[in-house]
Amino acid sequence: MNYRTSKIFALKSYAADFSEIIDINLTDPISRIRIGFEALQANSSGGSTAHWAKGIKKVELMDGSDVLFSLDGEELYGAQFFHNKKEPSDWLHYLNGSYSHVSLLLDFGRFLYDPELALDPKRFSNLQLKIESQMAYGGAVPTACKMEIFASLFDEKMISPVGFLQTKRVKQYTMAASSHEYTDLPTDYKLRKLMVRALVPGTELCQTLDNIKLSEDHDKRVIVDAPPDKIIRLYADENCQYREGMYGQNDGSNHAYHCTPSDRGQVAANRWAATTGPYFSTYGVVGQQFGLCGSSASNWNALVSGYCPMSMVSIPMGDEKDIEDWFDPMGLKNLRLDILTSASGATPYLCNIIAQQFRPY
């Protein structure tokens, strides 16, 4: 068998926030680490607290003090879609007394079981996975949670990976309305993908940010200079439409529910029951939430679609299948990102800058 899946952390239940440090004692190359996070939903009326992935505060892969991977749950949920171009197989709902489930994927290759790019534990001395939760979020007022972790490994297939993909937050800052934020990006490794996340609840990303500009050596060469909506169209294969199904309950009044898409969204909902009954009206998919109102109390199911998952936009830096084509900033004096916030991007909301890099062995 060329590949296998290994459980590296057995399913564990928690009644409060947790912080886990998991030693990675594997010897076979790792293509992917999958974190399964479940949250017990506990809202009997309607509405939600936050997106389910917000229940995870931080995911870090460390080798001693060297950070190889570092994102929060929401960033990771969006980044994995841009990486795999498909939604995870999750159980998304806001049903009182039942566990929702989200998958958080740490991918180290261009695709699952990439023979050229993988995390080789033998190259490191003290690999550890660190995970922190913030259980008050993670859906609709959750009161408990569970977690388990798997690794997708190369088994009998012998490979010699040349490196791996590391994905990390480069910067987080508080937005100020109608202002520029300048960021000098790292130039130590090839850049495969650049992602920007700017969440203002109830506001589309394309309304929050006016423009994103990336340039070399003080504008000697401009790589990208466009507003987010044009970036979505320019890199349409990268910024493709996101679709998710979900379930919930409503007490017959108007509530807001969190979802993954942020921009240009649609939602269709109906009663989730074996009999006819109340109707539901929906509106908006804006800033990772939509409105739903029922004529009386009932469970519902919905199909939500839209763009900018987790209020993120992604810029591919070359042919993502070809390692040699990725953007190589080494030798540059300056690689600067200039983000212009709109009048909607006001304090105290945050903008996060995330880079996916090729790290050679």
N, C-alpha and C positions, 0 to 999 in steps of 0.2 A: 504494500500500500504506500503510495507516494506521499500522502498527506494524512494528517489526523487532527482531531480536536481534543485538547486537553483541558480539564477543569483545573484552574489554578487557585480558585477561591470558592468554596462550597456555599450554597445558599444560606444566608444568615439574616436573621430578623433583628430589627432595632425598634426601640420604643422612644428614642430620642436621637438627636444629631450624633453622628459618628465621624471618626477619623481613623482610617485604616492604612497601615503600611504593610505592603505585601512583598515579600522577597520573591524575585523571579529566579528560581533555581533550575530552570530548564537549560538544556544544552543544545537542542535542535533550533534551527533558525525559525523565527516567528514572523508570519506574514500579517497577522492581525490579532489584536486583543479586543475582545467584546465584553463590555460591562452591561449586565442586565440589572436595571434598577426598577423596583416596584414600589408604588406608594398607595397606601390605604386611603381612599377618598372618604371624606366625612362631612359632606355638605348636603343636607337633606332638602334644601329649598331650591337652589339654582345658582348659577354663576361659578366662577373659578378664581383661584388665588393667583396663579401664574401658570406658565407653560410647564408641563410635566418635567422637562429636562432641568428646570431651575432647581429641582431638589438636590442636584449635585453641584456643590459649590466650586470644587476644583478637582481636576485630574492631572497628575504629574507623573512622568516617568523619569527617574533619576538614576544616575550612576555616580554615587557619592554626592558631590556638590554640583555635578554637571547635569543641567536640565536638558533632556532629550525631547520632551513633549510636555506642553503645559497649556491647558485650556479649561474654562469652566464648562458646565454641562450644556448650557445653551449654545456657546460657541462651537463646542464639539458636535452638537446635533446638526447645526447648520453646515459645518465644515465637512462632515461625512457625506452630506448630500452632494456638495460640489465635487467631492472626490469620486464618489461612486455613480453619480447621476441617476440615482434611484432612491426611493424612500425605504426605510428599514421596515422589517416585519414586526410591528408593535401592536399592543392592545391599548388604544387610546380612548379614555372615557372619563367622565365625571360622575360616576354612579356611586351613590352613598353605600358604604360598607363593602366595597369591592376594590381589589388591587388593580391599578393601571400598570402598564409595563412599557418602558422605553429601552432601546438599545443604543449604547454609546460605543462607537467603533474607533479604535486607534489603528489606522492603516499605515504600514511601513513600506509598502510597495505600490506601484502604479495600479495594480489590480490584485485581487486575492490570489495568492501563490505565484507572485512575480518572482521568477528565478534569479533575476539580477539585483533586485532590491528587497532586502528583508533585514529584520533586527536579529543580529547574530549574538546571542548571549555570551559566547566564548570571547568576544571582543571586549567585554566589559568585566569589571571586577566586583561591582556591588549594585546590580540592577534592583531597583525597588519601584513599585507602583504605589503612589500615595493618592488617596481619595478622601475628600471631605464632603459631608452632606450639609444641607440646610433644610431640614424636613418640614419646616413651616410652609414651604412652597411645594412644588412638585404636584400641582393639580388643583384640587379643591379642598383646602383646609385639611391636609393629610395628618393622621395621628400616629402612623407607624409606617415602616418601610422595610424592604428586603433588598439584598444585593448578592449577585453571584458573578463570577468572572471566568471566561474561557479564553484559550489561546489557540489560534489556527497555525499548525506547525508543519514544516517539511519533515517527513518521516524517513521512508526508505530512499526517497529521491535525494541524491547528494547534490548540493549547490554550493557555489562560491560567490555569494553576493558581493557586489562592489561597494555597497553602502546602503543607506536607508533614507526614508523621508522623515524629517522631523517637522512637526507643526507646533508653533508656539505663538502666543500673544506677544507682539512686539511692544505695544503701548496701549494704555487706557487713559483717557483724559475726559474731563468734564467739558461738554460743549458750551460755547457762548454764541448767542444769536448773531448771525451775519458777520462771522469772523473766520479768519484763516487759522489753521493749525498746521505747523510745519514739523515734519518728523524725518530724521535721518535714519534710513533703513539699514539693517546689517549688510555688510558686503563680504562676509567671510565665506559663504557658500552660495552655490547656484540657487536661484530663486525659481521655483516651479509655479507657484500660485500666490497671489496676494488677495486677501479678503478684508473687507471693511464692514463692521457692524455698528449701526447707530439706531438704537431703539428709543423712540418717544412713543409711549403707549397711545394708541388711537391715531397715530400719524404715520403715513407711508414713509418708507426710507427715502423715496425719490422726492418727498416734500421736506424731509429733514436735512438732507445734504444738497447743496447747489452744484458742487463740482468736485471732481477728484482728478488731481494732476500728479503724474510721476515723471521726474526728469533726472538726467545725469548732469553732474558737474555744473551746477548753477545754470540750468536750461540750455546747455550746449546741445543736448539731444532730448527732445520731449517724447516720452514713450506713450503716455496716455494723458489726455486732457479733455474731459467730457463729464457731463452730469450723469448721475447714476442711471437714469432711464435710457440714455443713449448707450451706456456701457452694457446694459442688459441686451439691447438690440445688436450691438457690435459683436458681443460674445454670447450669442443666443444659445449655442450648444452647451456652454458652461452654465449660463443663467437660465436654465429651462424651468418649465412650470412644475410646481410642487403640488401633489394631491394627497390628501389623507382623509380617511374615514374615522368618525368618532361617535361616541354615544354620551348621553347625559340625561339630566332630569331638570324639570322646570316646574315651578309652583304656580304657573299661570300668570306671571308678571314678566317684566322686561329685565333681562340679565345680559351681562357681557361674558363671553367665554373665550379663553385663550386658544390659539392655534399656531401652526408653524408659519404659514405664508404671511407676508406683510403688505404686499403691493398688488394692485390690479386683481383683487380677489373676488371669488364667487362662493356662495354657500347655498346648498339646497338641503332642507331638513323636513322630516315628517315624523309622525308619531311612531314609536317603537313598541308595538303591542299587537296582539292577535285579534283585536277588535277595532272597529271604527271609533272615532272619538274626536278630541279637540284638534284644531288646526294650529299650525305654527307659522309665524312670519319671521323672516330673517332680514338683516341688512348689514352691509359693509363687511369687508375683511380688510381692516386697516390697522397697521401697527401691531400685528400678531393677536388680534382679537376681533370678534364679530358679535353682533347683537342678535338675540333671539327672544321672541315673546310668544307665549302660548295662550290660547283662549281659556284653558284650565290646566290643572296639574297633570303631568304625564311625562313618561320617558320619551326620548327622541333619539333619532340617529341622523347624522349629517355627513355630507360629502363636501369638503372644503378644498378649493384650489386657488392658486395664485403664485406670485413670484416673490423673490427676496426672502427665502426661508430664514427664520430667526432674525429678520431685518438685516440681512447680509447681502452684499454684492461681491462677486468674485471676478478677478482679472487673471486669466491664464498668461503665463510668461513664456510663450513659445509653444511648440508642439508637445503636448503633455505626455505623449507616448515615447518621445525621443529624448533621452537624457542629454545628448550632445547639443540639442537645440534650446535647452533651458537657458534663461537669462543669467549670464555670468557677470556679476558686478565687481569681481576682484580686479584691482587695478584702478578702479574709479576713486576719485577724491571725494565724491559725494553722490549719494542716491537719495533724493529727497521726495517725500510725499507731501503734497499740499492739499488739504481738505478744507473746502469752504462750506461752512455751516449756513443753513438758511435761517430765516427769522423764526422758524418753528423749532430749531434745534437749540433750545435754551437750557440753562442750568435748572435742575441738577442732573440732567440726563447725560449718559456716557457714550463715547465713541471708542470702539476697540479696533485695533489694527492687528491682523493675523497674517503670518507668513508661513508658507510651506517650502522647505528648503531640501536640497539634496545634500546629505552629509556622507561623504565618502569614508571608507575605512583606510 
